Amino acid sequence: MSTIRPTANRIQTCRMMLVLVCMSTFVVIQSGCVDTLMMAGKVLMGDPVQPSGFELATGVSLAEDQKRVLVHCSAPSYLSDEFDTLTSDIQEELIRRMKRRGMAVMHADAAADVLDDYAGQFDPNLLAMQLDDVDYIFHVQFESFTYREDNSPNLYRGKASGKIVAHEIVRGKDGAGQHAIQVYDQLFNMTHPTTHPVAVDQMPKTVFIRKFTNKLADELGHTFYSVKNSDLFVK
């Protein structure tokens, strides 16, 4: 049996092709074309999905299991006084994103309508007793929120921190009452933009705050629903 040996020309051609591939990859990386690499990865491997933070912690998919969810946002008085629409804006943006994904989320005023009759203090057991059509109650608690760069009044950089606490509604046998038990507790700490601040003369304050709150709602939304890996890198 004879053995077919590659000719010198074929070997040289293969070497040249290998060098070109390596050089092209290097150029793509050096030029910052991350999107190009991501597209190539999606073609070869698809676009993997990252489960929600709540699902990773509890094993429960709020979206797939069509769990009825209530979201309530709150902030200390010193934040509410300065940013009077912060909690309502974030709450509405979260609910909008959840509805877009077909999730069973309650109206933004559902919790407020109950809590307003009891001094407005968040009480998951009170909500559990007053609301029959909810499976999980999420409380987004802000601890800090600012849109200025530290010690630099001429620069914008958004920062927000707090935590998300979830309570599952447990119903008694034969419908004999229901109560809330805590099943999830996760801190959040976000900075935007992460690279460099924005000069105040480049963007109106209201526009920057709106962009920041939208980005914050995107980040917090990952607690409730799954996202594609490519979406995690969208600026």
Long-range contacts (C-beta under 8 A, 24 or more apart in sequence): 34-233, 38-230, 38-233, 42-230, 47-228, 47-229, 47-230, 48-228, 48-229, 49-226, 49-227, 49-228, 49-229, 50-222, 50-226, 50-227, 50-228, 50-229, 50-232, 51-226, 52-222, 52-223, 52-224, 52-225, 52-226, 52-227, 53-186, 53-222, 53-223, 54-166, 54-184, 54-223, 54-224, 55-226, 57-184, 57-186, 58-183, 58-184, 61-226, 62-103, 62-136, 62-224, 62-225, 63-101, 63-102, 63-103, 63-224, 63-225, 63-226, 66-103, 66-104, 67-104, 67-135, 67-136, 68-104, 68-105, 68-106, 68-133, 68-134, 68-135, 68-136, 69-98, 69-103, 69-104, 69-105, 69-106, 69-134, 69-135, 69-136, 69-137, 69-138, 69-224, 70-105, 70-106, 70-110, 70-111, 70-127, 70-131, 70-134, 70-136, 70-137, 70-138, 71-95, 71-98, 71-105, 71-106, 71-108, 71-138, 71-140, 71-224, 72-111, 72-112, 72-115, 72-122, 72-127, 72-137, 72-138, 72-139, 72-140, 73-139, 73-140, 73-141, 73-142, 74-122, 74-139, 74-140, 74-141, 74-142, 75-141, 75-142, 75-145, 75-162, 76-142, 76-143, 79-142, 79-144, 79-145, 83-145, 86-142, 86-145, 86-213, 87-140, 87-142, 89-213, 90-140, 90-213, 90-216, 90-217, 90-220, 91-140, 93-213, 93-214, 93-217, 94-140, 94-217, 94-220, 94-221, 94-224, 97-217, 97-218, 97-221, 97-225, 98-221, 98-224, 98-225, 101-225, 103-224, 103-225, 106-131, 106-133, 106-134, 110-134, 111-137, 124-167, 124-180, 124-182, 125-179, 125-180, 127-180, 128-167, 128-169, 128-178, 128-179, 128-180, 129-177, 129-178, 129-179, 132-178, 134-169, 135-168, 135-169, 136-166, 136-167, 136-168, 136-169, 136-183, 137-166, 137-167, 137-169, 137-180, 138-164, 138-165, 138-166, 138-167, 138-223, 138-224, 139-164, 139-165, 139-166, 139-167, 140-164, 140-220, 141-165, 147-205, 147-208, 147-209, 147-212, 149-197, 152-197, 153-200, 154-199, 154-200, 154-201, 155-197, 155-198, 155-199, 155-200, 156-197, 156-198, 156-199, 156-200, 156-203, 156-205, 156-208, 157-191, 157-192, 157-193, 157-197, 157-198, 158-190, 158-191, 158-192, 158-208, 158-209, 158-212, 158-215, 158-216, 159-190, 159-191, 159-192, 160-188, 160-189, 160-190, 160-212, 160-216, 161-187, 161-188, 161-189, 161-190, 162-187, 162-188, 163-187, 163-188, 164-188, 164-220, 164-223, 186-223, 188-219, 188-220, 190-215, 190-216, 190-219, 192-216, 193-235
